[in-house]
């Protein structure tokens, strides 16, 4: 599961228009505990990422649904309703 989460974090940033590796995100989080406030995604980008997450999860759909909720809670980027705000 950890391997999938690493992939998912990188994919989330890619979909949101950023090019961070998992290791860079770890470094960011250590340097600035409020890092997640700087990086955002639109609702449309979140939907696109969610589709990727469910399509690529190695787990059954029910487990993936739980994983999605936990992933977004722990790692999800803030949502900006308007793409110009990003």
C-alpha positions in Angstrom: 0.0 0.0 0.0 2.9 2.4 0.8 4.2 1.9 -2.8 0.8 2.8 -4.2 0.5 5.9 -1.9 3.9 7.1 -3.1 2.7 6.8 -6.7 -0.6 8.5 -5.9 1.1 11.5 -4.2 3.2 12.0 -7.3 0.2 11.6 -9.6 -1.9 14.0 -7.5 0.8 16.7 -7.9 1.1 16.0 -11.6 -2.6 16.3 -12.2 -2.6 19.6 -10.2 0.1 20.9 -12.5 3.2 20.5 -10.2 6.2 18.4 -10.8 7.2 17.0 -7.4 8.5 13.6 -6.6 7.5 11.8 -3.4 10.9 12.6 -1.9 10.5 16.3 -2.6 7.1 16.3 -1.0 8.6 14.6 2.1 11.3 17.3 2.2 8.8 20.1 1.8 6.7 18.8 4.6 9.7 18.7 6.9 10.8 22.2 6.0 7.4 23.8 6.3 4.6 22.2 8.2 2.1 24.5 6.4 3.4 23.5 2.9 0.0 22.1 1.9 -1.6 25.5 2.0 0.7 26.6 -0.9 -0.3 23.9 -3.3 -3.9 23.5 -4.5 -6.0 21.8 -7.2 -9.3 22.5 -8.7 -12.4 20.3 -8.2 -12.0 19.1 -11.8 -8.4 18.1 -11.2 -9.4 16.3 -8.0 -12.1 14.4 -10.0 -9.4 13.5 -12.6 -7.1 12.3 -9.9 -9.8 10.4 -8.2 -10.6 8.5 -11.4 -6.8 7.6 -11.7 -6.8 6.6 -8.0 -9.7 4.2 -8.4 -8.5 2.8 -11.7 -4.9 2.1 -10.4 -5.6 0.9 -6.9 -4.5 -2.7 -6.4 -7.3 -3.3 -3.9 -11.0 -4.2 -4.2 -13.4 -1.3 -4.8 -14.7 -1.2 -1.3 -11.2 -1.1 0.2 -10.2 1.6 -2.4 -13.2 3.8 -1.3 -11.9 3.7 2.3 -8.3 4.3 1.1 -9.5 7.3 -0.9 -11.0 9.0 2.1 -7.9 8.4 4.2 -5.6 9.5 1.4 -7.4 12.8 0.8 -7.6 13.4 4.6 -3.9 12.8 5.1 -2.3 13.9 1.8 -4.9 15.7 -0.3 -4.3 19.2 -1.7 -6.6 22.0 -0.8 -9.4 22.6 -3.4 -9.8 25.9 -5.1 -13.2 26.2 -6.7 -12.0 28.5 -9.4 -9.0 27.6 -11.5 -7.8 31.3 -11.6 -7.3 31.1 -7.8 -4.6 28.4 -8.2 
